[in-house]
């Protein structure tokens, strides 16, 4: 148990600092966004599991030879008043920290979901008042706004794509199809769930710089994935022009996970117009954009256009397989360190 806790701690540190930094600086994710997305998810899950597991295993070390026996001993102490003298100060501290961190992560995840759902509900109410159904596309509404605006509002059967009449006037038919295909890809691939998870991770651990790197990387990757869907039916030149037109509009902070779109977020000016009490720098009041969100959106747009202007070949199948195997290994290692000793013992 002692060495298991140290191995998990080392893995947690590696996944919390050097690995995310190296991945955020790598160029290959643009060649295989889906593979890179899976790797980011594996890093986040394995890092959290290792961090909590290290503290839990260290805290249980005096009362069990493995995690399962340690948990049984802890249950005896809590439920049946068994003696706790075997646990020293640092063991109790580690157990408390593991419990608090777990509760904090779960609470933040649920709180973020609640905030997002509340803002989406308010957003739908605003759209019901301010938007009109599009005659050109199903499950699409148009708002009266001079600037080019395109985003999607997830919500299961109530999901809609929102366009501005300024955008409709600026786009050619092929460009409009590219925008709609891009937005529909966000909805069909449920990118909002990824945005929710990584936004919650960042809110739970804002002091960890890699949570910002992970969120920015995921925001960029989902846009690339949606671009790839649009490229199946439209040309690169058409998509590039559509991206440029949408990006020329005002940009504000993205309400984490609430909207996704061609412009990587709902313009704050539109929200302010719809809701006079809303701060212009917010996608909708109540969910404040992180510092640097606007510059992050600009970087995403630049990386998307650069990827289309100077395309590189897709990552070879062997390389993708290695990344996927590495992702699976990242999840398997901490899980095995925590569970296997108890099963063998």
C-alpha positions as CSV (number, residue, x, y, z in Angstrom):
1,X,0.0,0.0,0.0
2,X,2.8,2.4,0.8
3,X,4.5,2.1,-2.5
4,X,1.2,2.1,-4.3
5,X,0.4,5.5,-2.9
6,X,3.7,6.9,-4.0
7,X,3.3,5.4,-7.5
8,X,-0.2,7.0,-7.8
9,X,1.2,10.3,-6.5
10,X,3.9,10.3,-9.1
11,X,1.4,9.5,-11.9
12,X,-0.9,12.3,-10.6
13,X,1.9,14.8,-10.7
14,X,3.0,13.7,-14.2
15,X,-0.6,14.0,-15.5
16,X,-1.2,17.3,-13.8
17,X,1.8,19.2,-15.2
18,X,4.3,18.0,-17.8
19,X,2.0,15.7,-19.9
20,X,-0.8,18.3,-20.5
21,X,1.8,21.0,-21.3
22,X,3.6,18.8,-23.9
23,X,0.3,17.8,-25.4
24,X,-1.0,21.4,-25.6
25,X,2.2,22.3,-27.5
26,X,2.1,19.4,-29.9
27,X,1.0,19.8,-33.5
28,X,-0.3,16.4,-34.2
29,X,-3.7,16.8,-32.5
30,X,-4.9,18.9,-35.5
31,X,-4.2,15.9,-37.7
32,X,-6.4,13.6,-35.6
33,X,-8.8,15.7,-33.4
34,X,-10.8,12.7,-32.3
35,X,-7.8,10.8,-31.1
36,X,-6.5,13.8,-29.3
37,X,-9.9,14.3,-27.7
38,X,-9.8,10.8,-26.3
39,X,-6.3,11.4,-24.9
40,X,-7.3,14.6,-23.1
41,X,-10.2,12.7,-21.5
42,X,-8.0,9.9,-20.4
43,X,-5.5,12.4,-18.9
44,X,-8.2,14.1,-17.0
45,X,-9.8,10.9,-15.7
46,X,-6.6,9.2,-14.9
47,X,-5.1,12.3,-13.2
48,X,-8.1,12.7,-10.9
49,X,-8.2,9.0,-10.1
50,X,-4.5,9.0,-9.3
51,X,-4.7,12.1,-7.2
52,X,-7.6,10.8,-5.0
53,X,-6.3,7.2,-5.0
54,X,-2.9,8.3,-3.8
55,X,-4.3,10.0,-0.7
56,X,-6.8,7.3,-0.1
57,X,-4.3,4.4,-0.2
58,X,-1.8,6.3,1.9
59,X,-4.5,7.0,4.5
60,X,-5.6,3.4,4.7
61,X,-2.1,1.9,4.7
62,X,-2.0,1.2,8.5
63,X,-5.3,-0.7,8.6
64,X,-5.1,-2.9,5.4
65,X,-2.8,-4.6,3.0
66,X,-4.8,-3.3,0.0
67,X,-7.5,-0.9,-0.8
68,X,-10.4,-3.3,-0.2
69,X,-9.2,-4.5,3.2
70,X,-8.4,-0.9,4.1
71,X,-11.9,0.2,3.2
72,X,-13.3,-2.6,5.3
73,X,-11.2,-1.5,8.3
74,X,-12.3,2.1,7.8
75,X,-16.0,0.9,7.6
76,X,-15.5,-0.9,10.9
77,X,-14.2,2.3,12.5
78,X,-17.0,4.5,11.2
79,X,-19.9,2.0,11.6
80,X,-18.9,-0.2,14.5
81,X,-16.7,2.1,16.6
82,X,-13.6,0.0,16.0
83,X,-10.4,1.6,17.5
84,X,-8.8,4.3,15.4
85,X,-5.4,4.3,17.2
86,X,-3.7,2.7,14.1
87,X,-4.3,5.9,12.1
88,X,-1.8,8.7,12.7
89,X,-2.3,12.4,12.0
90,X,-1.1,12.3,8.4
91,X,-3.2,9.2,7.6
92,X,-6.3,11.0,8.9
93,X,-5.3,14.1,7.0
94,X,-4.9,12.1,3.7
95,X,-8.2,10.4,4.1
96,X,-9.9,13.7,4.8
97,X,-8.3,15.3,1.8
98,X,-9.3,12.4,-0.4
99,X,-12.9,12.7,0.8
100,X,-13.0,16.5,0.4
101,X,-11.5,16.5,-3.0
102,X,-13.9,13.8,-4.2
103,X,-16.9,15.7,-2.8
104,X,-15.5,19.0,-4.3
105,X,-15.1,17.5,-7.8
106,X,-18.6,15.9,-7.8
107,X,-20.2,19.0,-6.4
108,X,-18.6,21.2,-8.9
109,X,-19.6,18.9,-11.7
110,X,-23.2,19.0,-10.6
111,X,-23.2,22.7,-9.8
112,X,-21.8,23.5,-13.3
113,X,-24.5,21.3,-14.9
114,X,-27.2,23.1,-12.9
115,X,-25.9,26.6,-13.9
116,X,-25.6,25.6,-17.6
117,X,-29.1,24.1,-17.6
118,X,-30.5,27.2,-15.9
119,X,-28.9,29.5,-18.5
120,X,-30.0,27.3,-21.4
121,X,-33.5,27.4,-20.1
122,X,-33.4,31.2,-19.9
123,X,-31.8,31.3,-23.3
124,X,-34.6,29.3,-24.8
125,X,-37.1,31.6,-23.3
126,X,-35.3,34.6,-24.9
127,X,-35.2,32.9,-28.2
128,X,-38.9,32.2,-28.0
129,X,-39.4,35.9,-27.8
130,X,-36.7,37.2,-30.1
131,X,-36.2,34.6,-32.8
132,X,-38.2,33.3,-35.7
133,X,-38.0,29.8,-37.2
134,X,-35.8,29.6,-40.3
135,X,-37.5,28.8,-43.6
136,X,-34.2,27.3,-45.0
137,X,-33.4,24.7,-42.3
138,X,-35.2,22.6,-39.7
139,X,-34.5,23.2,-36.0
140,X,-33.0,26.5,-36.8
141,X,-34.1,30.0,-35.6
142,X,-33.0,33.4,-36.8
143,X,-32.5,36.4,-34.5
144,X,-32.6,40.0,-35.7
145,X,-29.0,41.1,-35.4
146,X,-26.8,42.9,-37.9
147,X,-23.6,41.1,-37.0
148,X,-22.9,37.6,-38.2
149,X,-23.8,35.1,-35.4
150,X,-23.9,31.3,-35.5
151,X,-24.1,28.9,-32.6
152,X,-26.1,26.0,-31.4
153,X,-28.0,25.6,-28.2
154,X,-28.1,21.9,-27.0
155,X,-31.1,20.4,-25.3
156,X,-31.9,17.0,-26.7
157,X,-35.1,17.2,-28.7
158,X,-35.2,21.0,-28.1
159,X,-31.7,21.5,-29.6
160,X,-31.6,24.4,-32.1
161,X,-29.1,26.2,-34.2
162,X,-29.2,30.0,-34.0
163,X,-28.3,32.3,-36.8
164,X,-28.5,36.0,-37.2
165,X,-30.2,37.7,-40.2
166,X,-26.9,39.6,-40.6
167,X,-25.1,36.3,-41.2
168,X,-27.8,35.0,-43.5
169,X,-27.4,38.1,-45.7
170,X,-23.6,37.8,-45.7
171,X,-23.4,34.1,-46.7
172,X,-23.8,32.4,-50.0
173,X,-26.0,29.3,-50.1
174,X,-23.0,26.9,-50.0
175,X,-21.5,28.9,-47.1
176,X,-24.8,28.7,-45.2
177,X,-24.9,24.9,-45.7
178,X,-21.3,24.7,-44.3
179,X,-22.3,26.7,-41.2
180,X,-25.4,24.5,-40.6
181,X,-23.4,21.3,-41.1
182,X,-20.8,22.6,-38.6
183,X,-23.5,23.4,-36.0
184,X,-25.4,20.2,-36.5
185,X,-22.1,18.3,-36.0
186,X,-21.8,19.9,-32.6
187,X,-25.2,18.7,-31.7
188,X,-25.1,15.2,-33.1
189,X,-21.6,14.5,-31.6
190,X,-22.8,16.0,-28.2
191,X,-19.8,18.3,-27.9
192,X,-21.6,20.2,-25.1
193,X,-21.0,17.3,-22.7
194,X,-17.2,17.6,-23.2
195,X,-17.4,21.3,-22.7
196,X,-19.4,20.8,-19.5
197,X,-16.9,18.2,-18.1
198,X,-13.8,20.3,-18.8
199,X,-15.4,23.5,-17.7
200,X,-16.3,21.8,-14.4
201,X,-12.7,20.5,-14.1
202,X,-11.3,24.0,-14.5
203,X,-13.8,25.5,-12.1
204,X,-13.0,22.8,-9.5
205,X,-9.2,23.3,-9.8
206,X,-8.6,26.9,-11.1
207,X,-5.2,27.0,-9.5
208,X,-4.0,24.2,-11.8
209,X,-2.8,25.8,-15.0
210,X,-3.3,22.6,-17.0
211,X,-7.1,22.8,-16.5
212,X,-7.0,25.9,-18.6
213,X,-4.8,24.2,-21.2
214,X,-7.1,21.3,-21.3
215,X,-10.2,23.4,-21.7
216,X,-8.7,25.5,-24.5
217,X,-7.5,22.4,-26.3
218,X,-10.9,20.7,-26.1
219,X,-12.6,23.9,-27.4
220,X,-10.3,23.9,-30.4
221,X,-10.6,20.2,-31.1
222,X,-14.4,20.1,-31.1
223,X,-14.4,23.0,-33.6
224,X,-12.0,21.0,-35.8
225,X,-14.2,17.9,-35.5
226,X,-17.2,20.0,-36.7
227,X,-15.2,21.4,-39.5
228,X,-14.3,17.9,-40.7
229,X,-18.0,17.1,-40.9
230,X,-18.7,20.2,-42.9
231,X,-15.9,19.4,-45.3
232,X,-17.7,16.2,-46.3
233,X,-20.2,18.2,-48.2
234,X,-18.6,21.6,-48.9
235,X,-15.2,22.7,-50.2
236,X,-12.4,24.1,-48.1
237,X,-12.7,27.5,-49.7
238,X,-16.4,27.7,-48.8
239,X,-15.8,26.7,-45.2
240,X,-12.8,29.1,-44.8
241,X,-14.9,32.0,-46.0
242,X,-17.8,31.0,-43.8
243,X,-15.5,30.8,-40.7
244,X,-14.0,34.2,-41.6
245,X,-17.5,35.8,-41.9
246,X,-18.7,34.4,-38.6
247,X,-15.4,35.3,-36.9
248,X,-15.8,38.9,-38.1
249,X,-18.7,39.3,-35.7
250,X,-18.4,40.4,-32.0
251,X,-17.1,37.7,-29.7
252,X,-17.8,37.4,-26.1
253,X,-17.1,34.8,-23.4
254,X,-18.6,31.3,-23.8
255,X,-20.8,30.2,-21.1
256,X,-19.0,27.0,-20.3
257,X,-20.6,24.2,-22.2
258,X,-23.8,26.2,-22.8
259,X,-23.4,27.0,-26.4
260,X,-21.0,25.8,-29.1
261,X,-20.7,27.3,-32.5
262,X,-18.9,28.5,-35.6
263,X,-17.7,31.5,-33.7
264,X,-16.8,29.5,-30.6
265,X,-19.3,31.2,-28.4
266,X,-22.3,33.4,-28.2
267,X,-21.6,37.1,-28.7
268,X,-21.9,39.0,-25.4
269,X,-23.5,42.0,-27.3
270,X,-26.4,39.8,-28.3
271,X,-26.9,38.6,-24.8
272,X,-26.7,42.2,-23.5
273,X,-29.3,43.2,-26.1
274,X,-31.6,40.4,-25.1
275,X,-31.0,40.9,-21.4
276,X,-30.4,44.5,-20.5
277,X,-29.1,43.5,-17.0
278,X,-26.5,41.2,-18.5
279,X,-22.9,42.3,-18.5
280,X,-21.5,42.7,-22.1
281,X,-18.6,40.4,-21.2
282,X,-20.9,37.5,-20.4
283,X,-22.5,35.0,-22.7
284,X,-25.4,35.1,-20.4
285,X,-25.4,36.5,-16.9
286,X,-24.5,34.1,-14.2
287,X,-21.7,32.3,-16.0
288,X,-18.7,34.5,-16.2
289,X,-16.2,33.9,-19.0
290,X,-12.7,32.9,-17.9
291,X,-9.9,35.5,-18.3
292,X,-8.5,35.2,-21.8
293,X,-11.6,33.5,-23.3
294,X,-11.8,36.0,-26.1
295,X,-8.2,35.6,-27.1
296,X,-8.6,31.8,-26.8
297,X,-11.5,32.0,-29.2
298,X,-9.3,34.0,-31.6
299,X,-6.5,31.4,-31.3
300,X,-9.0,28.7,-32.1
301,X,-10.2,30.5,-35.2
302,X,-6.6,31.0,-36.4
303,X,-5.7,27.4,-35.8
304,X,-8.8,26.2,-37.7
305,X,-8.1,28.4,-40.7
306,X,-4.4,27.5,-40.7
307,X,-5.4,23.8,-40.6
308,X,-7.6,24.3,-43.7
309,X,-5.1,26.5,-45.6
310,X,-2.2,24.2,-45.0
311,X,-3.6,20.7,-44.6
312,X,-1.4,18.0,-43.3
313,X,-2.0,14.3,-43.8
314,X,-4.1,12.5,-41.2
315,X,-2.1,10.8,-38.5
316,X,-1.1,7.3,-39.6
317,X,-3.3,4.5,-38.3
318,X,-0.3,3.0,-36.4
319,X,0.2,6.3,-34.6
320,X,-3.5,6.7,-33.8
321,X,-3.5,3.2,-32.5
322,X,-0.5,4.0,-30.2
323,X,-2.3,7.1,-28.8
324,X,-5.5,5.1,-28.2
325,X,-3.5,2.3,-26.5
326,X,-1.7,4.9,-24.4
327,X,-5.1,6.4,-23.4
328,X,-6.4,3.0,-22.4
329,X,-3.2,2.4,-20.4
330,X,-3.5,5.7,-18.6
331,X,-6.9,4.6,-17.3
332,X,-5.8,1.0,-16.7
333,X,-2.7,1.7,-14.6
334,X,-4.3,3.7,-11.7
335,X,-7.3,1.4,-11.7
336,X,-5.1,-1.7,-11.5
337,X,-2.9,-0.2,-8.8
338,X,-6.0,0.4,-6.7
339,X,-8.0,-2.8,-7.3
340,X,-5.8,-5.6,-8.4
341,X,-3.9,-6.0,-5.1
342,X,-7.2,-6.5,-3.3
343,X,-8.4,-9.1,-5.8
344,X,-5.2,-11.1,-5.6
345,X,-5.0,-10.8,-1.9
